[in-house]
Amino acid sequence: MTTNTPQPNDPNASSAGGIEPTTLKNAMKAFRKRLKLARLDDESRLGHGAMTGGGRSGIVAIAPPTRYPQAVWDELVNQGKLRRAGHGLYELTDER
């Protein structure tokens, strides 16, 4: 009799938290996109010198997209892909 236990490299297998790997991947993609847009918005604001070409954004943490449940963000923290920054904000752990 064979059991249906998911294999470690099975793309359809659920993660330890019961969340699909594709959901985690899509959540990370949405998080990175939102972080990028927040940084671009901050860098393009008025207030930097007119002749300086803008400034570097100081944004390192954001509130995660609300279309994913809190369990998704908790699992990404457990996996070490995100870090809690306090007050409901998260930041990337691997800045590249």
C-alpha positions in Angstrom: 0.0 0.0 0.0 1.4 3.3 -1.0 0.9 6.6 0.9 0.5 9.9 -0.8 3.1 11.9 1.1 4.4 14.9 -0.8 8.0 14.8 -1.9 10.4 17.7 -1.1 10.8 18.8 -4.7 7.1 18.3 -5.7 5.9 21.7 -7.0 2.3 20.8 -6.1 3.1 19.9 -2.5 2.0 22.3 0.2 4.6 23.9 2.4 4.8 23.1 6.1 2.3 25.8 6.9 -0.3 24.4 4.6 0.1 27.2 2.1 0.7 26.4 -1.6 4.3 27.2 -2.8 2.8 29.1 -5.8 0.8 31.3 -3.4 4.0 32.1 -1.5 5.9 32.8 -4.7 3.1 35.2 -5.9 3.0 36.9 -2.5 6.7 37.6 -2.7 6.4 38.9 -6.2 3.6 41.2 -5.1 5.6 42.3 -2.1 8.7 43.1 -4.2 6.6 45.0 -6.8 4.9 47.1 -4.0 8.3 47.9 -2.4 9.7 48.9 -5.8 6.8 51.2 -6.5 7.0 52.7 -3.0 10.7 53.5 -3.5 10.1 55.0 -7.0 7.3 57.1 -5.7 9.6 58.4 -2.8 12.5 59.1 -5.1 10.4 61.1 -7.6 8.8 63.4 -5.1 9.4 67.1 -5.0 11.7 68.2 -2.4 14.9 66.8 -3.7 17.1 69.4 -5.4 15.8 70.4 -8.8 19.3 69.9 -10.3 20.3 66.8 -8.4 18.2 64.3 -10.4 16.3 63.1 -7.4 17.5 61.3 -4.3 17.8 57.8 -2.9 14.7 56.4 -1.2 15.0 55.6 2.5 12.1 53.1 2.3 13.2 49.6 3.5 9.9 48.2 4.9 6.3 48.3 3.8 2.9 47.0 4.7 2.3 43.8 2.8 -0.4 43.5 0.1 -3.8 42.8 1.8 -5.0 40.4 -0.8 -2.9 37.6 0.9 -3.8 36.5 4.4 -1.5 37.0 7.4 -0.6 33.3 7.4 1.2 33.8 4.1 3.4 36.6 5.5 4.1 34.6 8.7 5.2 31.6 6.6 7.5 33.9 4.5 9.1 35.2 7.8 9.5 31.6 9.0 11.3 30.7 5.7 13.6 33.7 6.2 12.5 35.6 3.0 11.0 38.5 5.0 11.7 40.1 8.3 9.2 41.9 10.6 10.1 45.5 10.9 7.4 46.3 13.5 4.0 48.0 13.4 2.8 45.6 10.7 5.7 46.4 8.3 7.9 43.8 6.6 11.3 44.1 4.8 13.3 41.9 2.5 16.1 39.9 4.1 18.2 39.5 0.9 18.7 43.0 -0.5 20.2 42.7 -3.9 
